[in-house]
Amino acid sequence: MNTKQLERIHTGKGFIAALDQSGGSTPKALAQYGIQESSYSNEEEMYALVHEMRTRIIKSPAFDSRYILGAILFENTMDRSIDGQLTADYLWEKKGIVPFLKVDKGLADLEDGVQLMKPIPDLNDLLKRAVERNIFGTKMRSLIKEANPAGIKKVVEQQFAIGKQIVEMGLVPIIEPEVDIYSADKVTSEKLLKDEISAQLSALDKDAKIMLKLSIPTENNFYSDLMKDPHVVRIVALSGGYSQAEANEKLAQNHGLIASFSRALSQDLTAGQTDEEFNAVLSKSVQDIYEASIQ
């Protein structure tokens, strides 16, 4: 583990940019950017276009380590290069931004009010490649839609079981059991979730380090006690479908919680913007999310 990167994530001021849309979410990300499905005819062309988009974001002067601590990539982006360097190396060596990798394969069908992660059969091989490509940590997402105790327990158990496998490879897992922001019983789900996370944290090996990526809680500062756990490097928040303005407003009311936004970061960026326009829009997004993250 890179101790300089660990210290930056643990104590730095800023947020983590999520650039990890993959698979089924990639066409939606491209469409938001102004590139319709008619612009590409196969998966390779689609991924080439999304890499161009992410390269434009990463190389922008607005994508600055004064405000951004880390960036989450997905496998295809990790395997590609920017200006002759693998993406993770470019992020760290040229930008001073810590690289993470999304490792999950998407969500299983809804059962017991939750969607577990699909199996990740090639996880060990993927983690080995991540280590070779100087990735610092990983991210994996589950989804909680109802306050079902059995379902939420399964989500957290699965996340931590795979998280331990990731820790053993020398990487820091971002455990992401998202609570649906539109859930009718979101408050109860969050209470059940916190209890399950606390139980799993207490069972970790003394030196194990993890991160949490959670929906912005209904009750402000609800996760403050988890932030003090010695296993927890940082707790970051997903935007979860809120607009950037809504997410920033809610985030700013939670001391110590920092952003890890995806759609809310890139929502106003388009392929048709000039570089000057693009950089200005991205700069405003970065500044606004940063300000909300340091309250």
Buried (B, 14 or more C-beta within 10 A) or exposed (E): BBEEBBEBBBEBEBBBBBBBBBEEBBBEBBEBBEBEEEEBEEEEEBBEBBBBBBBBBBBBEBBBBEBBBBBBBBBBBBBBEBEEEBBBBBBBEBBBBBBBBBBBBEBBEEEBBBBBBEEBEEBEEBBEBBBEBBBBBBBBBBBBBBBBBEBBBBBBBBBBEBBBBBBEBEBBBBBBBBBBBEBEBBBBBBBBBBBBBEEBBEEBEEEBBBBBBBBBBBEBEBBBEBBEBEBBBBBBBBBBBBEBEBBBEBBBEBEBBBBBBBBBBBBBBBBEBEEEEBBBBBBEBBEBBBBBBBE
